[in-house]
Amino acid sequence: MEKIPIICDGIYYVGVNDRDTHLFENIWPLPKGVSYNSYLIVDEKTALVDTVKVSKMRDYLEKITRTLDGKPLDYLIVNHMEPDHSGALSAIVHAYPGVKVVGNKKTMEFIREMYHLQAEFYEVDEGDEILLGKHRLKFFMTPMVHWPETMMTYETTEKILFAGDAFGGFGTLDGGIFDDEVDVAYFEHEIRRYYSNIVGKFGPMVQKALQKLAALEVRMVCPTHGPVWRTRPQHIISAYDRWSRYEYEEGVVIAYGSMYGNTEKMADFIARVLSEQGIRSVRVMNTSAVHESFIINEIWRFKGVMLGSCTYNNWIFPPMENLIINLAHKGLPNRVFGVFGSYGWSGGGVRGIVDYLKKNNWTLVGEPVEVRFSAKKEDLEKLRKLALEIAAAVKAT
């Protein structure tokens, strides 16, 4: 029988792994799976902090039952209503009929509309507290990180922040659940991919939440996905601070769409020129082969972006257009863009990208380069000039 991990005295990890779901929110690939983290506090009173996806109910209820060891469940804290965290809510209420469901006003509204649930509701607001015995829970409203009802729960005795979807990431917890038990480098790419694609649009709200929480002593961060940060909680907090400020590293992402290889050759030529200019971090990514979430993850990291497309039906190659549309949803500022591409009997791909750039007020560097069929000597000189201008813009402080 699986041992229930102990977060600290009286607080247990009862989360589950999901290696079966291939697309998170039915859009984001999960090559490393994902965890749904839930926490159980056993004191004079007991409290369950967030639940899990309904498909993982069997193992989850068994863990809760075993950990409670005959005690009733007094409170169910709902920090976030997205179904991967509230999916088991109805089952918990039915299993423990006397439980009080704790959330803010918006949470209660969502519960009634999503689950039509009859339960005993306990509404909390900013700064409200619940005393469990040794442990005391204090609630902080963090709307739009990344749903309107989101809040965080702070355990005042052990200084633990139950952070909901904030500070989480993709990837199952394979044995270790704490940051000092796992290879953090293995998770960091997936944590940033989670942030950039799901939370990233709400950077200003993340900043407001961080400012609100700044006065708290946080010894441990317990998110609803990914590792529990007990050794270096400031590592993940500072990462969220950087990402929500839209900070970047020196580097260039070259994303391209190519049917027969001509635009790809242009991408490789640009990459070589950038390397010769001392840009060490260059990522060449094929929009037909790499899911846009991975490309956006890299764009979130680096300052320079080169978008290249062949023409398809007088417009942008569809996988490239999907990337641009999704990227536009994120509202990412402070990046510099260059544009290149190819066409056969009619243009449109490059023009379409430029239209998107202008519409989103993104910074266009240099003259876009569009070639007919394949790049010739004079086209390569234009590409070189564009690459040099991008390199200079990326290095500029």
C-alpha positions as CSV (number, residue, x, y, z in Angstrom):
1,M,0.0,0.0,0.0
2,E,1.3,3.4,-1.0
3,K,2.6,5.5,1.9
4,I,0.9,8.9,2.3
5,P,3.6,11.6,2.0
6,I,3.8,14.0,5.0
7,I,4.2,17.7,4.2
8,C,4.8,18.5,7.9
9,D,3.2,17.5,11.2
10,G,-0.5,17.0,10.6
11,I,-0.5,17.9,6.9
12,Y,-0.5,15.2,4.2
13,Y,-0.1,15.0,0.4
14,V,-3.1,13.1,-1.0
15,G,-2.6,14.1,-4.7
16,V,-2.6,11.8,-7.7
17,N,-0.7,11.5,-11.0
18,D,-2.4,11.5,-14.5
19,R,-0.5,9.7,-17.2
20,D,-3.6,9.0,-19.2
21,T,-4.7,12.5,-20.3
22,H,-2.8,13.5,-23.5
23,L,-4.1,17.1,-23.8
24,F,-4.4,19.3,-20.8
25,E,-7.6,21.5,-21.2
26,N,-7.9,19.4,-24.4
27,I,-5.2,21.6,-26.0
28,W,-1.8,21.5,-24.3
29,P,0.2,18.3,-24.9
30,L,1.3,16.3,-21.8
31,P,4.4,14.3,-22.8
32,K,5.4,14.1,-19.1
33,G,1.9,13.8,-17.7
34,V,0.6,16.0,-14.9
35,S,-0.1,15.8,-11.2
36,Y,-3.2,17.0,-9.4
37,N,-2.1,18.0,-5.9
38,S,-4.4,17.9,-2.9
39,Y,-3.6,18.3,0.8
40,L,-5.2,17.0,3.9
41,I,-4.8,18.7,7.3
42,V,-5.6,16.5,10.3
43,D,-6.0,18.4,13.5
44,E,-8.7,18.9,16.1
45,K,-10.7,19.8,13.0
46,T,-9.8,18.5,9.5
47,A,-9.5,20.2,6.2
48,L,-9.0,19.1,2.6
49,V,-7.3,21.7,0.4
50,D,-8.5,21.3,-3.2
51,T,-9.5,18.1,-4.9
52,V,-8.6,16.3,-8.1
53,K,-9.9,15.5,-11.6
54,V,-12.9,13.2,-11.4
55,S,-11.2,10.4,-13.4
56,K,-8.8,9.9,-10.6
57,M,-11.4,9.5,-7.8
58,R,-10.8,5.9,-6.7
59,D,-7.2,6.2,-5.5
60,Y,-7.9,9.7,-4.2
61,L,-10.8,8.7,-1.9
62,E,-8.8,5.8,-0.7
63,K,-5.9,8.1,0.4
64,I,-8.3,10.5,2.2
65,T,-10.1,7.7,4.0
66,R,-6.8,6.1,5.1
67,T,-5.3,9.4,6.3
68,L,-8.4,10.5,8.2
69,D,-8.5,7.1,9.9
70,G,-12.1,7.4,11.1
71,K,-12.1,11.1,11.7
72,P,-14.8,13.2,10.0
73,L,-13.9,15.7,7.3
74,D,-14.8,19.2,8.6
75,Y,-13.8,21.5,5.8
76,L,-13.2,21.3,2.1
77,I,-11.2,24.4,0.9
78,V,-11.8,25.3,-2.7
79,N,-9.0,27.6,-4.0
80,H,-9.8,27.2,-7.6
81,M,-12.9,25.9,-9.5
82,E,-11.3,24.5,-12.7
83,P,-12.5,20.9,-13.0
84,D,-9.1,19.3,-12.6
85,H,-9.2,20.6,-9.0
86,S,-12.9,20.7,-8.3
87,G,-13.9,17.6,-10.2
88,A,-14.1,15.4,-7.1
89,L,-16.0,18.0,-5.1
90,S,-19.4,16.3,-5.3
91,A,-17.9,12.9,-4.5
92,I,-16.3,14.4,-1.3
93,V,-19.5,16.0,-0.2
94,H,-21.4,12.7,-0.7
95,A,-18.7,10.7,1.1
96,Y,-18.5,13.2,4.0
97,P,-22.1,14.7,4.3
98,G,-21.2,17.1,7.2
99,V,-18.3,18.8,5.4
100,K,-18.4,22.6,5.1
101,V,-17.3,23.7,1.6
102,V,-15.1,26.8,2.0
103,G,-14.7,29.4,-0.8
104,N,-15.3,33.0,-1.6
105,K,-18.6,34.5,-3.0
106,K,-17.6,33.8,-6.6
107,T,-16.6,30.2,-5.7
108,M,-20.0,29.6,-4.3
109,E,-21.6,30.9,-7.5
110,F,-19.4,28.7,-9.7
111,I,-20.1,25.6,-7.6
112,R,-23.9,26.0,-7.9
113,E,-23.7,26.6,-11.6
114,M,-21.1,23.9,-12.4
115,Y,-22.2,21.1,-10.2
116,H,-25.7,22.0,-8.9
117,L,-24.5,20.9,-5.5
118,Q,-26.4,21.0,-2.3
119,A,-24.0,21.4,0.5
120,E,-23.1,23.4,3.6
121,F,-21.2,26.4,2.2
122,Y,-18.8,28.5,4.3
123,E,-18.1,31.8,2.6
124,V,-14.8,33.6,3.3
125,D,-13.3,36.9,2.2
126,E,-9.9,38.6,2.3
127,G,-8.1,37.9,5.5
128,D,-10.7,35.6,7.0
129,E,-9.4,32.8,9.2
130,I,-10.4,29.3,10.2
131,L,-8.9,27.7,13.3
132,L,-8.4,23.9,13.1
133,G,-6.5,23.5,16.4
134,K,-2.7,23.8,16.0
135,H,-3.2,24.9,12.4
136,R,-4.9,28.2,11.4
137,L,-5.9,28.9,7.8
138,K,-6.0,32.5,6.4
139,F,-7.5,33.3,3.0
140,F,-6.2,35.7,0.3
141,M,-8.2,36.6,-2.8
142,T,-6.1,36.4,-6.0
143,P,-8.6,36.9,-8.8
144,M,-7.6,36.1,-12.4
145,V,-4.6,34.0,-11.4
146,H,-6.0,32.6,-13.5
147,W,-9.8,32.4,-13.0
148,P,-12.0,35.1,-11.4
149,E,-12.7,33.1,-8.2
150,T,-9.1,32.0,-7.4
151,M,-7.8,32.5,-3.9
152,M,-4.9,31.2,-1.9
153,T,-4.8,29.6,1.6
154,Y,-2.0,30.4,4.0
155,E,-1.4,28.1,7.0
156,T,-0.1,30.5,9.6
157,T,1.6,28.0,12.0
158,E,3.9,26.2,9.5
159,K,3.9,29.2,7.1
160,I,2.7,27.1,4.1
161,L,1.1,28.7,1.1
162,F,-1.5,26.5,-0.6
163,A,-1.3,28.4,-3.9
164,G,-3.9,26.8,-6.3
165,D,-2.7,26.9,-9.9
166,A,0.0,29.5,-9.2
167,F,3.6,28.2,-9.0
168,G,2.6,24.9,-10.6
169,G,3.7,23.1,-13.8
170,F,3.2,20.1,-16.0
171,G,4.8,16.7,-15.2
172,T,3.9,13.8,-12.9
173,L,5.6,13.4,-9.5
174,D,7.4,10.1,-10.0
175,G,8.2,9.2,-6.4
176,G,9.4,12.5,-5.1
177,I,7.0,15.3,-4.4
178,F,9.3,17.9,-2.9
179,D,11.7,20.1,-4.8
180,D,14.7,18.6,-2.9
181,E,13.5,15.1,-3.9
182,V,13.2,15.7,-7.7
183,D,15.4,16.9,-10.5
184,V,14.1,20.5,-10.6
185,A,15.8,21.1,-14.0
186,Y,13.6,18.3,-15.4
187,F,10.5,20.2,-14.3
188,E,11.5,23.8,-15.0
189,H,10.8,23.8,-18.7
190,E,7.4,22.3,-18.1
191,I,6.7,24.8,-15.3
192,R,7.4,27.7,-17.7
193,R,5.4,26.1,-20.4
194,Y,2.5,25.9,-18.0
195,Y,2.9,29.5,-17.0
196,S,3.4,31.0,-20.4
197,N,0.4,29.2,-22.0
198,I,-2.1,29.1,-19.2
199,V,-1.3,31.9,-16.7
200,G,0.8,34.2,-18.8
201,K,-1.9,36.4,-20.1
202,F,-2.7,37.5,-16.6
203,G,0.8,38.9,-15.7
204,P,-0.5,42.1,-14.1
205,M,-2.8,40.1,-11.9
206,V,0.1,37.8,-10.9
207,Q,2.0,40.9,-9.9
208,K,-0.9,42.1,-7.8
209,A,-1.0,38.7,-6.1
210,L,2.7,38.7,-5.4
211,Q,2.5,42.1,-3.9
212,K,-0.3,41.1,-1.6
213,L,1.6,38.0,-0.5
214,A,5.0,39.8,-0.1
215,A,4.5,40.5,3.6
216,L,4.0,36.8,4.4
217,E,6.7,34.5,5.6
218,V,6.5,31.6,3.2
219,R,8.4,28.5,4.2
220,M,6.7,26.2,1.7
221,V,4.7,26.5,-1.4
222,C,2.1,23.8,-2.1
223,P,0.7,24.3,-5.7
224,T,-2.0,22.2,-7.3
225,H,0.4,20.9,-10.0
226,G,4.0,19.9,-9.9
227,P,6.6,19.8,-7.0
228,V,6.0,21.1,-3.5
229,W,8.6,23.8,-2.8
230,R,9.8,23.1,0.7
231,T,13.5,23.8,0.4
232,R,13.6,26.7,-2.1
233,P,10.1,28.3,-2.2
234,Q,11.6,31.6,-3.2
235,H,13.0,30.0,-6.4
236,I,9.5,29.4,-7.8
237,I,8.2,32.7,-6.4
238,S,11.0,34.7,-8.1
239,A,10.4,32.8,-11.4
240,Y,6.8,33.9,-11.4
241,D,7.9,37.4,-10.6
242,R,10.2,37.5,-13.6
243,W,7.8,35.9,-16.0
244,S,4.9,38.1,-15.0
245,R,7.1,41.1,-15.5
246,Y,7.7,39.8,-19.1
247,E,11.5,39.7,-18.5
248,Y,13.6,37.9,-21.1
249,E,17.0,36.4,-21.8
250,E,19.3,37.1,-24.8
251,G,18.2,34.7,-27.5
252,V,16.1,34.3,-30.6
253,V,13.3,31.9,-31.5
254,I,13.0,31.2,-35.2
255,A,9.5,29.7,-35.8
256,Y,8.7,28.8,-39.4
257,G,6.1,27.1,-41.5
258,S,7.4,25.4,-44.7
259,M,5.7,23.0,-47.1
260,Y,8.6,22.0,-49.3
261,G,11.7,23.2,-47.4
262,N,12.4,26.6,-48.9
263,T,11.3,28.6,-45.9
264,E,13.1,26.2,-43.7
265,K,16.3,26.9,-45.5
266,M,15.8,30.6,-44.9
267,A,15.3,29.8,-41.2
268,D,18.6,27.9,-41.1
269,F,20.5,30.6,-42.9
270,I,19.2,33.2,-40.4
271,A,20.2,30.9,-37.5
272,R,23.7,30.7,-38.7
273,V,24.1,34.5,-39.1
274,L,22.7,34.9,-35.5
275,S,25.3,32.4,-34.2
276,E,28.1,34.3,-36.0
277,Q,26.9,37.4,-34.1
278,G,27.4,35.7,-30.8
279,I,23.7,34.8,-30.1
280,R,24.2,31.5,-28.3
281,S,20.6,30.7,-27.6
282,V,18.9,30.2,-31.0
283,R,15.8,27.9,-31.2
284,V,14.7,26.9,-34.7
285,M,11.2,25.4,-34.5
286,N,8.9,23.9,-37.1
287,T,5.3,24.9,-36.5
288,S,4.1,21.8,-38.4
289,A,6.1,19.5,-36.0
290,V,6.2,21.3,-32.7
291,H,3.1,22.2,-30.8
292,E,2.6,25.9,-30.4
293,S,2.7,25.7,-26.6
294,F,6.4,24.6,-26.7
295,I,7.2,27.5,-29.1
296,I,5.4,30.1,-27.0
297,N,7.3,28.7,-24.0
298,E,10.6,29.6,-25.7
299,I,9.3,32.9,-26.9
300,W,8.4,33.7,-23.3
301,R,12.0,33.1,-22.4
302,F,13.9,35.0,-25.2
303,K,13.8,38.6,-26.5
304,G,14.0,37.9,-30.3
305,V,11.4,36.3,-32.4
306,M,11.7,35.5,-36.2
307,L,8.5,34.3,-37.8
308,G,8.7,32.7,-41.3
309,S,5.9,31.4,-43.5
310,C,5.4,30.1,-46.9
311,T,2.2,31.3,-48.6
312,Y,-0.8,29.0,-48.4
313,N,-4.0,30.0,-50.2
314,N,-2.8,33.6,-50.5
315,W,-2.3,33.8,-46.7
316,I,-0.2,32.5,-43.8
317,F,0.6,28.8,-43.6
318,P,-2.1,27.5,-41.1
319,P,0.2,26.1,-38.4
320,M,2.1,29.4,-38.3
321,E,-1.2,31.4,-38.1
322,N,-2.3,29.2,-35.2
323,L,0.9,30.1,-33.4
324,I,0.4,33.8,-34.0
325,I,-3.2,33.8,-32.9
326,N,-2.4,31.9,-29.7
327,L,0.6,34.2,-29.1
328,A,-1.5,37.2,-29.5
329,H,-3.9,36.0,-26.8
330,K,-1.0,36.1,-24.3
331,G,-0.4,39.8,-24.7
332,L,3.4,39.4,-24.5
333,P,5.2,42.8,-24.7
334,N,8.9,43.7,-24.9
335,R,9.9,41.3,-27.7
336,V,11.4,42.2,-31.1
337,F,10.1,40.5,-34.3
338,G,11.5,39.8,-37.7
339,V,9.5,38.4,-40.6
340,F,10.5,36.2,-43.6
341,G,9.0,33.8,-46.0
342,S,8.4,32.5,-49.5
343,Y,5.7,32.2,-52.2
344,G,5.1,30.7,-55.6
345,W,2.6,32.4,-57.9
346,S,1.1,34.8,-55.3
347,G,2.3,36.3,-52.0
348,G,0.3,36.6,-48.7
349,G,2.1,34.7,-46.0
350,V,4.6,37.5,-45.1
351,R,2.0,40.2,-45.5
352,G,-0.3,38.3,-43.2
353,I,2.3,38.0,-40.4
354,V,3.1,41.7,-40.7
355,D,-0.7,42.5,-40.4
356,Y,-0.8,40.6,-37.1
357,L,2.3,42.3,-35.8
358,K,0.8,45.7,-36.5
359,K,-2.5,44.8,-35.0
360,N,-0.9,43.7,-31.8
361,N,1.6,46.6,-31.6
362,W,4.6,44.3,-31.6
363,T,8.0,45.8,-32.5
364,L,8.9,44.9,-36.1
365,V,12.7,45.0,-36.8
366,G,14.1,45.5,-40.3
367,E,12.4,44.9,-43.6
368,P,10.5,41.6,-44.0
369,V,12.1,39.3,-46.6
370,E,9.9,37.5,-49.0
371,V,11.3,35.4,-51.8
372,R,9.7,33.7,-54.8
373,F,10.1,29.9,-54.6
374,S,13.6,29.8,-53.1
375,A,16.2,32.3,-51.9
376,K,18.7,33.5,-54.4
377,K,22.0,35.4,-53.7
378,E,20.4,38.8,-53.5
379,D,17.7,37.3,-51.1
380,L,20.3,35.9,-48.9
381,E,21.9,39.3,-48.5
382,K,18.6,40.7,-47.4
383,L,18.2,37.8,-45.0
384,R,21.7,38.5,-43.6
385,K,20.9,42.2,-43.1
386,L,17.6,41.3,-41.3
387,A,19.4,38.8,-39.1
388,L,22.1,41.4,-38.2
389,E,19.4,43.9,-37.2
390,I,17.6,41.3,-35.1
391,A,20.9,40.4,-33.4
392,A,21.6,44.1,-32.6
393,A,18.1,44.5,-31.2
394,V,18.4,41.5,-29.0
395,K,21.7,42.6,-27.6
396,A,20.5,46.2,-27.0
397,T,19.7,46.9,-23.3
